[in-house]
C-alpha cells in the first residue's frame, strides 16, 4: 500500500500513491469525509480532480459503511514514509482542469442502487463486480477519452499495455456462453480455465489479491451477475503481429 505501482495508459504513466496511514506521506491525516469524497467524487482533500486511473467511477458505487470499513482497515496497516511518485502524463491531460469536462461526460457519482427486479444474489454480484472489484475497468471497451463504453459493458477490451485482451465476460458465443457457473467460480478462485491453462497478466493479480480471497458465495454472486448480462459480441481484435 506504499504506492509506486505503475499504470501505463495512452495518456501517460500514472503511479499509484502511498495510501498507508503515514500522516505526511500517506493518508493518515484524512478525515472520514475526505476518504468518502475521494472514492465517491474523485476529489482530493484539497479539492483537486483525480485522474480516473484511480477507479473512482467504480468506487463511487460503494456504500458508505463499506467505505468506512475500508478506511478503518487501511488505518491499521504499517505506515510508510515512501514519497508518492509524480505522474508522467502527456499534455493536455496533465492539466487537472481537463478532468472537469471528462467527469461531466464519463462519470456518474453515486452509490449502487439495488435493482428491485433482480434477486439478492444478482444484486450482490452486481455490487461486487461494478463497485469493488471493478471488472468493467479492464473488461469494457473505452472511448477516445478513456471513458467506458457502457453500451458494451464487459464485452472485452485490450489492456493498454501488452497484447492481452481482457476477455468478453457476457454470455455471447464470443464470450462466456459455454462457461458454467462452476467454470466462472473456479476461474475466480484458482485462475484455472475450463479448457485447461491458467489466467495470467493483470487477471492473475486480480485473482491472487482479490477474488481468491472472497467468500465462495460472493464468487457465486459474481457468476450469477455475469450469466445474466445482456450478451454482446466481442468488438476488440487481437493486435496484428
Ligand atoms: C486489471 C484488469 C482486470 C480486472 C480488474 C479484471 N480482469 Fe478479468 N481479465 C483481465 C485480463 C487481461 C484477462 C486475460 C488474461 C489471460 O489471457 O491470461 C482476463 C480474463 C478473465 C477471464 C477469462 C475469460 C476467458 O474467456 O478466458 C474471466 C472469467 C475474467 N477475467 C473475469 C473477471 C471478473 C469477473 C472480474 C471482476 C471481478 C475481472 N475479470 C476483473 C483483466 C482484468
py3Dmol code that shows the C-alpha trace and the ligand (Angstrom):
import py3Dmol

protein = """\
ATOM      1  CA  UNK A   1       0.000   0.000   0.000  1.00  0.00           C
ATOM      2  CA  UNK A   2       3.060   2.288  -0.024  1.00  0.00           C
ATOM      3  CA  UNK A   3       2.414   3.129  -3.657  1.00  0.00           C
ATOM      4  CA  UNK A   4       4.606   3.206  -6.730  1.00  0.00           C
ATOM      5  CA  UNK A   5       2.748   0.667  -8.861  1.00  0.00           C
ATOM      6  CA  UNK A   6       2.805   1.988 -12.440  1.00  0.00           C
ATOM      7  CA  UNK A   7      -0.295   2.131 -14.612  1.00  0.00           C
ATOM      8  CA  UNK A   8       0.706   2.798 -18.204  1.00  0.00           C
ATOM      9  CA  UNK A   9      -2.037   4.223 -20.416  1.00  0.00           C
ATOM     10  CA  UNK A  10      -2.288   6.026 -23.782  1.00  0.00           C
ATOM     11  CA  UNK A  11      -2.398   9.280 -21.777  1.00  0.00           C
ATOM     12  CA  UNK A  12       0.852   8.671 -19.912  1.00  0.00           C
ATOM     13  CA  UNK A  13       2.188   6.751 -16.911  1.00  0.00           C
ATOM     14  CA  UNK A  14       0.450   7.046 -13.575  1.00  0.00           C
ATOM     15  CA  UNK A  15       1.936   5.929 -10.263  1.00  0.00           C
ATOM     16  CA  UNK A  16      -0.369   4.763  -7.512  1.00  0.00           C
ATOM     17  CA  UNK A  17       0.239   6.889  -4.404  1.00  0.00           C
ATOM     18  CA  UNK A  18       1.059   5.857  -0.848  1.00  0.00           C
ATOM     19  CA  UNK A  19      -2.207   5.019   0.948  1.00  0.00           C
ATOM     20  CA  UNK A  20      -0.674   3.843   4.210  1.00  0.00           C
ATOM     21  CA  UNK A  21      -1.653   5.775   7.377  1.00  0.00           C
ATOM     22  CA  UNK A  22       1.569   7.818   7.441  1.00  0.00           C
ATOM     23  CA  UNK A  23       0.439  11.390   8.265  1.00  0.00           C
ATOM     24  CA  UNK A  24       2.910  13.046   5.853  1.00  0.00           C
ATOM     25  CA  UNK A  25       3.445  10.589   3.009  1.00  0.00           C
ATOM     26  CA  UNK A  26       0.204   8.607   3.174  1.00  0.00           C
ATOM     27  CA  UNK A  27      -3.415   9.357   4.001  1.00  0.00           C
ATOM     28  CA  UNK A  28      -3.085   9.368   7.811  1.00  0.00           C
ATOM     29  CA  UNK A  29      -4.457  12.918   8.129  1.00  0.00           C
ATOM     30  CA  UNK A  30      -7.555  12.272   6.078  1.00  0.00           C
ATOM     31  CA  UNK A  31     -10.945  12.574   7.762  1.00  0.00           C
ATOM     32  CA  UNK A  32     -13.726  10.107   7.021  1.00  0.00           C
ATOM     33  CA  UNK A  33     -15.324  12.801   4.857  1.00  0.00           C
ATOM     34  CA  UNK A  34     -12.062  13.234   2.871  1.00  0.00           C
ATOM     35  CA  UNK A  35     -11.925   9.500   2.211  1.00  0.00           C
ATOM     36  CA  UNK A  36     -15.563   9.287   1.150  1.00  0.00           C
ATOM     37  CA  UNK A  37     -15.192  12.315  -1.141  1.00  0.00           C
ATOM     38  CA  UNK A  38     -12.074  10.841  -2.808  1.00  0.00           C
ATOM     39  CA  UNK A  39     -13.707   7.499  -3.620  1.00  0.00           C
ATOM     40  CA  UNK A  40     -17.205   8.750  -4.311  1.00  0.00           C
ATOM     41  CA  UNK A  41     -16.482  12.020  -6.134  1.00  0.00           C
ATOM     42  CA  UNK A  42     -12.903  11.661  -7.355  1.00  0.00           C
ATOM     43  CA  UNK A  43     -11.814  14.770  -5.430  1.00  0.00           C
ATOM     44  CA  UNK A  44      -8.741  15.127  -3.229  1.00  0.00           C
ATOM     45  CA  UNK A  45      -8.969  16.698   0.245  1.00  0.00           C
ATOM     46  CA  UNK A  46      -7.718  19.928  -1.397  1.00  0.00           C
ATOM     47  CA  UNK A  47     -10.499  19.714  -3.965  1.00  0.00           C
ATOM     48  CA  UNK A  48      -8.369  18.603  -6.942  1.00  0.00           C
ATOM     49  CA  UNK A  49      -9.801  16.217  -9.507  1.00  0.00           C
ATOM     50  CA  UNK A  50      -8.242  12.775  -9.541  1.00  0.00           C
ATOM     51  CA  UNK A  51      -7.353  11.077 -12.794  1.00  0.00           C
ATOM     52  CA  UNK A  52      -9.845   8.261 -13.403  1.00  0.00           C
ATOM     53  CA  UNK A  53      -6.953   5.778 -13.481  1.00  0.00           C
ATOM     54  CA  UNK A  54      -7.886   5.754  -9.787  1.00  0.00           C
ATOM     55  CA  UNK A  55     -11.110   3.839 -10.471  1.00  0.00           C
ATOM     56  CA  UNK A  56     -13.484   6.117  -8.600  1.00  0.00           C
ATOM     57  CA  UNK A  57     -16.047   5.701 -11.413  1.00  0.00           C
ATOM     58  CA  UNK A  58     -16.398   2.208  -9.851  1.00  0.00           C
ATOM     59  CA  UNK A  59     -15.724   3.030  -6.182  1.00  0.00           C
ATOM     60  CA  UNK A  60     -18.405   5.731  -6.281  1.00  0.00           C
ATOM     61  CA  UNK A  61     -20.913   2.870  -6.093  1.00  0.00           C
ATOM     62  CA  UNK A  62     -19.628   1.646  -2.713  1.00  0.00           C
ATOM     63  CA  UNK A  63     -21.959   2.051   0.252  1.00  0.00           C
ATOM     64  CA  UNK A  64     -20.896   4.470   2.983  1.00  0.00           C
ATOM     65  CA  UNK A  65     -20.499   1.681   5.595  1.00  0.00           C
ATOM     66  CA  UNK A  66     -18.209  -0.240   3.202  1.00  0.00           C
ATOM     67  CA  UNK A  67     -16.144   2.896   2.518  1.00  0.00           C
ATOM     68  CA  UNK A  68     -15.733   3.481   6.256  1.00  0.00           C
ATOM     69  CA  UNK A  69     -14.790  -0.176   6.864  1.00  0.00           C
ATOM     70  CA  UNK A  70     -12.161   0.101   4.152  1.00  0.00           C
ATOM     71  CA  UNK A  71     -10.754   3.271   5.726  1.00  0.00           C
ATOM     72  CA  UNK A  72     -10.697   1.568   9.139  1.00  0.00           C
ATOM     73  CA  UNK A  73      -8.701  -1.317   7.647  1.00  0.00           C
ATOM     74  CA  UNK A  74      -6.218   0.975   5.864  1.00  0.00           C
ATOM     75  CA  UNK A  75      -5.656   2.805   9.177  1.00  0.00           C
ATOM     76  CA  UNK A  76      -4.246  -0.414  10.693  1.00  0.00           C
ATOM     77  CA  UNK A  77      -1.552  -1.219   8.135  1.00  0.00           C
ATOM     78  CA  UNK A  78       2.082  -0.230   8.705  1.00  0.00           C
ATOM     79  CA  UNK A  79       2.710   3.437   7.846  1.00  0.00           C
ATOM     80  CA  UNK A  80       5.352   4.027   5.167  1.00  0.00           C
ATOM     81  CA  UNK A  81       7.489   7.137   4.580  1.00  0.00           C
ATOM     82  CA  UNK A  82       7.864   6.394   0.879  1.00  0.00           C
ATOM     83  CA  UNK A  83       7.020   9.562  -1.072  1.00  0.00           C
ATOM     84  CA  UNK A  84       4.413   9.209  -3.804  1.00  0.00           C
ATOM     85  CA  UNK A  85       5.867   9.497  -7.307  1.00  0.00           C
ATOM     86  CA  UNK A  86       4.645  12.222  -9.703  1.00  0.00           C
ATOM     87  CA  UNK A  87       2.656  11.044 -12.726  1.00  0.00           C
ATOM     88  CA  UNK A  88       4.198  11.361 -16.202  1.00  0.00           C
ATOM     89  CA  UNK A  89       1.169  12.490 -18.139  1.00  0.00           C
ATOM     90  CA  UNK A  90       1.113  13.888 -21.673  1.00  0.00           C
ATOM     91  CA  UNK A  91      -0.149  17.414 -22.366  1.00  0.00           C
ATOM     92  CA  UNK A  92      -3.033  18.438 -22.275  1.00  0.00           C
ATOM     93  CA  UNK A  93      -4.173  15.659 -19.947  1.00  0.00           C
ATOM     94  CA  UNK A  94      -1.558  16.797 -17.435  1.00  0.00           C
ATOM     95  CA  UNK A  95      -3.828  19.759 -16.639  1.00  0.00           C
ATOM     96  CA  UNK A  96      -6.202  18.542 -13.978  1.00  0.00           C
ATOM     97  CA  UNK A  97      -8.853  21.064 -15.063  1.00  0.00           C
ATOM     98  CA  UNK A  98      -9.308  18.985 -18.241  1.00  0.00           C
ATOM     99  CA  UNK A  99     -10.821  16.400 -15.924  1.00  0.00           C
ATOM    100  CA  UNK A 100     -13.861  18.570 -15.295  1.00  0.00           C
ATOM    101  CA  UNK A 101     -15.423  18.025 -18.741  1.00  0.00           C
ATOM    102  CA  UNK A 102     -14.183  14.411 -18.634  1.00  0.00           C
ATOM    103  CA  UNK A 103     -16.085  13.793 -15.434  1.00  0.00           C
ATOM    104  CA  UNK A 104     -19.133  15.552 -16.786  1.00  0.00           C
ATOM    105  CA  UNK A 105     -19.157  13.227 -19.822  1.00  0.00           C
ATOM    106  CA  UNK A 106     -17.965   9.960 -18.306  1.00  0.00           C
ATOM    107  CA  UNK A 107     -18.688   9.871 -14.608  1.00  0.00           C
ATOM    108  CA  UNK A 108     -21.895   9.371 -12.646  1.00  0.00           C
ATOM    109  CA  UNK A 109     -21.326   9.773  -8.926  1.00  0.00           C
ATOM    110  CA  UNK A 110     -23.500   7.815  -6.542  1.00  0.00           C
ATOM    111  CA  UNK A 111     -23.939   4.693  -4.507  1.00  0.00           C
ATOM    112  CA  UNK A 112     -25.056   1.380  -6.032  1.00  0.00           C
ATOM    113  CA  UNK A 113     -28.840   1.193  -6.230  1.00  0.00           C
ATOM    114  CA  UNK A 114     -30.269  -2.306  -5.923  1.00  0.00           C
ATOM    115  CA  UNK A 115     -32.389  -3.442  -8.882  1.00  0.00           C
ATOM    116  CA  UNK A 116     -35.762  -4.428  -7.422  1.00  0.00           C
ATOM    117  CA  UNK A 117     -36.451  -6.738 -10.397  1.00  0.00           C
ATOM    118  CA  UNK A 118     -33.459  -8.935  -9.519  1.00  0.00           C
ATOM    119  CA  UNK A 119     -32.826 -11.194  -6.546  1.00  0.00           C
ATOM    120  CA  UNK A 120     -30.396 -10.573  -3.704  1.00  0.00           C
ATOM    121  CA  UNK A 121     -27.685 -12.798  -5.218  1.00  0.00           C
ATOM    122  CA  UNK A 122     -27.677 -10.903  -8.521  1.00  0.00           C
ATOM    123  CA  UNK A 123     -27.598  -7.567  -6.707  1.00  0.00           C
ATOM    124  CA  UNK A 124     -24.682  -8.735  -4.540  1.00  0.00           C
ATOM    125  CA  UNK A 125     -22.796  -9.850  -7.667  1.00  0.00           C
ATOM    126  CA  UNK A 126     -23.553  -6.572  -9.458  1.00  0.00           C
ATOM    127  CA  UNK A 127     -22.350  -4.587  -6.440  1.00  0.00           C
ATOM    128  CA  UNK A 128     -19.092  -6.557  -6.158  1.00  0.00           C
ATOM    129  CA  UNK A 129     -18.387  -6.536  -9.892  1.00  0.00           C
ATOM    130  CA  UNK A 130     -19.305  -2.882 -10.501  1.00  0.00           C
ATOM    131  CA  UNK A 131     -18.146  -1.184  -7.312  1.00  0.00           C
ATOM    132  CA  UNK A 132     -15.459  -3.186  -5.537  1.00  0.00           C
ATOM    133  CA  UNK A 133     -13.649  -5.463  -7.963  1.00  0.00           C
ATOM    134  CA  UNK A 134     -14.386  -3.114 -10.869  1.00  0.00           C
ATOM    135  CA  UNK A 135     -14.243  -5.806 -13.574  1.00  0.00           C
ATOM    136  CA  UNK A 136     -15.501  -3.164 -16.043  1.00  0.00           C
ATOM    137  CA  UNK A 137     -12.348  -1.065 -15.760  1.00  0.00           C
ATOM    138  CA  UNK A 138     -10.478  -3.701 -17.769  1.00  0.00           C
ATOM    139  CA  UNK A 139     -13.205  -5.735 -19.474  1.00  0.00           C
ATOM    140  CA  UNK A 140     -15.214  -2.847 -21.007  1.00  0.00           C
ATOM    141  CA  UNK A 141     -14.055  -1.029 -24.171  1.00  0.00           C
ATOM    142  CA  UNK A 142     -13.189   2.664 -23.805  1.00  0.00           C
ATOM    143  CA  UNK A 143     -13.915   5.731 -25.927  1.00  0.00           C
ATOM    144  CA  UNK A 144     -11.181   8.071 -27.231  1.00  0.00           C
ATOM    145  CA  UNK A 145     -11.139   9.959 -23.950  1.00  0.00           C
ATOM    146  CA  UNK A 146     -10.696   6.808 -21.923  1.00  0.00           C
ATOM    147  CA  UNK A 147     -14.296   6.737 -20.715  1.00  0.00           C
ATOM    148  CA  UNK A 148     -16.072   3.376 -20.542  1.00  0.00           C
ATOM    149  CA  UNK A 149     -18.417   2.466 -23.434  1.00  0.00           C
ATOM    150  CA  UNK A 150     -21.239   1.495 -21.119  1.00  0.00           C
ATOM    151  CA  UNK A 151     -23.393   0.190 -24.002  1.00  0.00           C
ATOM    152  CA  UNK A 152     -20.734  -2.515 -24.458  1.00  0.00           C
ATOM    153  CA  UNK A 153     -20.449  -3.317 -20.765  1.00  0.00           C
ATOM    154  CA  UNK A 154     -17.962  -6.158 -20.072  1.00  0.00           C
ATOM    155  CA  UNK A 155     -17.791  -7.167 -23.749  1.00  0.00           C
ATOM    156  CA  UNK A 156     -13.978  -7.293 -23.781  1.00  0.00           C
ATOM    157  CA  UNK A 157     -11.179  -4.761 -24.221  1.00  0.00           C
ATOM    158  CA  UNK A 158      -7.475  -4.629 -24.917  1.00  0.00           C
ATOM    159  CA  UNK A 159      -5.216  -3.863 -21.977  1.00  0.00           C
ATOM    160  CA  UNK A 160      -3.463  -0.501 -22.552  1.00  0.00           C
ATOM    161  CA  UNK A 161      -0.026  -2.145 -22.462  1.00  0.00           C
ATOM    162  CA  UNK A 162       0.963  -5.522 -23.863  1.00  0.00           C
ATOM    163  CA  UNK A 163      -1.008  -7.916 -26.034  1.00  0.00           C
ATOM    164  CA  UNK A 164      -3.530  -9.263 -23.523  1.00  0.00           C
ATOM    165  CA  UNK A 165      -7.228  -8.849 -24.067  1.00  0.00           C
ATOM    166  CA  UNK A 166      -9.484  -8.700 -21.036  1.00  0.00           C
ATOM    167  CA  UNK A 167     -11.984 -11.156 -22.482  1.00  0.00           C
ATOM    168  CA  UNK A 168     -15.670 -10.745 -23.191  1.00  0.00           C
ATOM    169  CA  UNK A 169     -17.496 -11.705 -19.964  1.00  0.00           C
ATOM    170  CA  UNK A 170     -21.026 -11.529 -21.387  1.00  0.00           C
ATOM    171  CA  UNK A 171     -22.895 -14.751 -22.267  1.00  0.00           C
ATOM    172  CA  UNK A 172     -22.401 -14.189 -26.016  1.00  0.00           C
ATOM    173  CA  UNK A 173     -20.909 -17.036 -28.105  1.00  0.00           C
ATOM    174  CA  UNK A 174     -17.764 -14.887 -28.438  1.00  0.00           C
ATOM    175  CA  UNK A 175     -17.806 -14.542 -24.647  1.00  0.00           C
ATOM    176  CA  UNK A 176     -18.639 -16.884 -21.776  1.00  0.00           C
ATOM    177  CA  UNK A 177     -21.734 -18.557 -23.330  1.00  0.00           C
ATOM    178  CA  UNK A 178     -20.202 -22.018 -22.865  1.00  0.00           C
ATOM    179  CA  UNK A 179     -18.999 -21.440 -19.307  1.00  0.00           C
ATOM    180  CA  UNK A 180     -20.988 -22.970 -16.435  1.00  0.00           C
ATOM    181  CA  UNK A 181     -21.354 -21.159 -13.130  1.00  0.00           C
ATOM    182  CA  UNK A 182     -18.706 -23.509 -11.702  1.00  0.00           C
ATOM    183  CA  UNK A 183     -16.318 -22.658 -14.576  1.00  0.00           C
ATOM    184  CA  UNK A 184     -16.591 -18.985 -13.612  1.00  0.00           C
ATOM    185  CA  UNK A 185     -16.239 -19.508  -9.863  1.00  0.00           C
ATOM    186  CA  UNK A 186     -13.259 -21.868 -10.376  1.00  0.00           C
ATOM    187  CA  UNK A 187     -11.526 -19.316 -12.606  1.00  0.00           C
ATOM    188  CA  UNK A 188     -12.081 -16.587  -9.995  1.00  0.00           C
ATOM    189  CA  UNK A 189     -10.862 -18.817  -7.169  1.00  0.00           C
ATOM    190  CA  UNK A 190      -7.850 -20.559  -8.719  1.00  0.00           C
ATOM    191  CA  UNK A 191      -7.283 -18.999 -12.153  1.00  0.00           C
ATOM    192  CA  UNK A 192      -7.804 -22.302 -13.981  1.00  0.00           C
ATOM    193  CA  UNK A 193      -9.642 -22.185 -17.290  1.00  0.00           C
ATOM    194  CA  UNK A 194     -12.319 -24.754 -18.250  1.00  0.00           C
ATOM    195  CA  UNK A 195     -10.325 -25.693 -21.372  1.00  0.00           C
ATOM    196  CA  UNK A 196      -7.127 -26.012 -19.295  1.00  0.00           C
ATOM    197  CA  UNK A 197      -4.429 -23.418 -18.730  1.00  0.00           C
ATOM    198  CA  UNK A 198      -4.194 -20.604 -16.214  1.00  0.00           C
ATOM    199  CA  UNK A 199      -5.172 -16.971 -16.324  1.00  0.00           C
ATOM    200  CA  UNK A 200      -2.205 -14.633 -16.236  1.00  0.00           C
ATOM    201  CA  UNK A 201      -1.259 -10.976 -16.557  1.00  0.00           C
ATOM    202  CA  UNK A 202      -3.461  -8.484 -14.802  1.00  0.00           C
ATOM    203  CA  UNK A 203      -6.133 -11.141 -14.252  1.00  0.00           C
ATOM    204  CA  UNK A 204      -3.620 -13.253 -12.351  1.00  0.00           C
ATOM    205  CA  UNK A 205      -3.175 -10.314  -9.977  1.00  0.00           C
ATOM    206  CA  UNK A 206      -6.931  -9.807  -9.660  1.00  0.00           C
ATOM    207  CA  UNK A 207      -7.329 -13.488  -8.724  1.00  0.00           C
ATOM    208  CA  UNK A 208      -4.340 -13.570  -6.357  1.00  0.00           C
ATOM    209  CA  UNK A 209      -5.122 -10.344  -4.496  1.00  0.00           C
ATOM    210  CA  UNK A 210      -8.881 -10.227  -4.674  1.00  0.00           C
ATOM    211  CA  UNK A 211     -11.241 -12.886  -5.992  1.00  0.00           C
ATOM    212  CA  UNK A 212      -9.374 -15.892  -4.469  1.00  0.00           C
ATOM    213  CA  UNK A 213      -9.867 -14.261  -1.053  1.00  0.00           C
ATOM    214  CA  UNK A 214     -13.603 -13.815  -1.420  1.00  0.00           C
ATOM    215  CA  UNK A 215     -16.201 -15.975   0.253  1.00  0.00           C
ATOM    216  CA  UNK A 216     -17.438 -18.715  -2.106  1.00  0.00           C
ATOM    217  CA  UNK A 217     -20.933 -17.192  -2.113  1.00  0.00           C
ATOM    218  CA  UNK A 218     -19.516 -13.880  -3.332  1.00  0.00           C
ATOM    219  CA  UNK A 219     -17.799 -15.581  -6.288  1.00  0.00           C
ATOM    220  CA  UNK A 220     -21.113 -17.332  -6.993  1.00  0.00           C
ATOM    221  CA  UNK A 221     -22.920 -13.989  -6.871  1.00  0.00           C
ATOM    222  CA  UNK A 222     -20.471 -12.538  -9.432  1.00  0.00           C
ATOM    223  CA  UNK A 223     -21.021 -15.605 -11.653  1.00  0.00           C
ATOM    224  CA  UNK A 224     -24.813 -15.166 -11.394  1.00  0.00           C
ATOM    225  CA  UNK A 225     -24.426 -11.497 -12.367  1.00  0.00           C
ATOM    226  CA  UNK A 226     -22.211 -12.341 -15.375  1.00  0.00           C
ATOM    227  CA  UNK A 227     -24.574 -15.100 -16.571  1.00  0.00           C
ATOM    228  CA  UNK A 228     -27.495 -12.631 -16.536  1.00  0.00           C
ATOM    229  CA  UNK A 229     -25.678  -9.900 -18.518  1.00  0.00           C
ATOM    230  CA  UNK A 230     -27.094  -8.978 -21.927  1.00  0.00           C
ATOM    231  CA  UNK A 231     -24.939 -10.890 -24.453  1.00  0.00           C
ATOM    232  CA  UNK A 232     -22.710  -8.624 -26.513  1.00  0.00           C
ATOM    233  CA  UNK A 233     -20.321  -9.706 -29.299  1.00  0.00           C
ATOM    234  CA  UNK A 234     -16.627  -9.044 -28.806  1.00  0.00           C
ATOM    235  CA  UNK A 235     -15.543  -5.921 -30.695  1.00  0.00           C
ATOM    236  CA  UNK A 236     -11.866  -5.803 -29.764  1.00  0.00           C
ATOM    237  CA  UNK A 237      -9.466  -7.605 -32.096  1.00  0.00           C
ATOM    238  CA  UNK A 238      -6.024  -9.015 -31.444  1.00  0.00           C
ATOM    239  CA  UNK A 239      -3.109  -6.771 -32.417  1.00  0.00           C
ATOM    240  CA  UNK A 240      -1.502  -7.640 -35.752  1.00  0.00           C
ATOM    241  CA  UNK A 241       1.900  -9.083 -35.023  1.00  0.00           C
TER     242      UNK A 241
END
"""
ligand_1 = """\
43
LIG
C -6.800 -5.116 -14.051
C -7.580 -5.575 -15.170
C -8.646 -6.632 -14.903
C -9.633 -6.617 -13.947
C -9.907 -5.555 -12.891
C -10.412 -7.821 -14.144
N -9.901 -8.541 -15.192
Fe -10.567 -10.372 -15.828
N -9.086 -10.448 -17.218
C -8.137 -9.464 -17.431
C -7.199 -9.906 -18.465
C -6.024 -9.117 -19.011
C -7.627 -11.208 -18.851
C -6.954 -12.149 -19.869
C -5.936 -12.964 -19.089
C -5.229 -14.017 -19.923
O -5.444 -14.072 -21.137
O -4.447 -14.784 -19.312
C -8.815 -11.503 -18.055
C -9.530 -12.714 -18.137
C -10.678 -13.007 -17.417
C -11.455 -14.235 -17.548
C -11.172 -15.365 -18.526
C -12.136 -15.317 -19.677
C -11.781 -16.188 -20.852
O -12.585 -16.199 -21.787
O -10.727 -16.835 -20.833
C -12.507 -14.138 -16.678
C -13.613 -15.166 -16.441
C -12.380 -12.860 -16.011
N -11.254 -12.199 -16.479
C -13.294 -12.377 -15.095
C -13.138 -11.177 -14.396
C -14.074 -10.721 -13.384
C -15.364 -11.428 -13.005
C -13.560 -9.549 -12.890
C -14.106 -8.724 -11.739
C -14.313 -9.498 -10.532
C -12.322 -9.277 -13.601
N -12.109 -10.275 -14.524
C -11.521 -8.169 -13.370
C -8.043 -8.229 -16.777
C -8.824 -7.841 -15.690
"""
view = py3Dmol.view(width=600, height=400)
view.addModel(protein, "pdb")
view.setStyle({"model": 0}, {"cartoon": {"style": "trace"}})
view.addModel(ligand_1, "xyz")
view.setStyle({"model": 1}, {"stick": {}})
view.zoomTo()
view.show()
